[in-house]
Amino acid sequence: MKIQINYGDVEGSDALAARVTESVESAIGRFEDRVTRVEVHLRDDKQGRSGPDDNRCTMEARPAGEQPFVVEARHSDLYQAVHDCAAKLKRATTRYFERKEEV
């Protein structure tokens, strides 16, 4: 499973990349044989001005041979937005593969 991080207008760092990678692997690592790639998009919607929910994290999971699905989280702290988005990704991915097994 490849993890691609797109920083948008957020300044990237090794610590942020490590946190994103760790969060994604922790959330859906058990599905790494069925998910080919996760694209992570980080944005600061207010471009430097602080405010509630100004940081956005979007994660797009691409299951092998299937249509991708997307989850998103917003928070005033970018690291918390990544954490919340990874939790949503875990729930969405689990639900997605549970439904595929029912068919």
Secondary structure, DSSP 8 states (H G I E B T S, - for coil): -EEEEE-TTS---HHHHHHHHHHHHHHHGGGTTTEEEEEEEEEETTTT---TT-EEEEEEEEETTS--EEEEEEESSHHHHHHHHHHHHHHHHHHHHHHHHH-
